[in-house]
């Protein structure tokens, strides 16, 4: 990653952190806690967020100009995921990772 600009490296790291956090919280927290945390719409949102974060990091690592599009969508999805996780409570790590990723991706999207 040394060949990438610092702001892109920071965005990739934020995306990968959000990917890992959303995926692990969905499977290791939400499904275990149950109730509203395990509702299909919430779990799908978290899994979609994780996947788009992974995809955005991948596009930046490839060095394609299309990363701006994935980053734009990633920022929007991360904000949705953060809001839903905050609404349910007990998911502060996910909220923080999603918000950090959204900020980085918005900047990267230009």
Secondary structure, DSSP 8 states (H G I E B T S, - for coil): -TTS-HHHHHHHHHHHHHHHHHHHHIIIIIHHH-GGGG-HHHHHHHHHHHHHHHHHHHHHHHT-TTHHHHHHHHHHHHHHHHHHHHHH-S-HHHHHHHHHHHHHHHHHH-
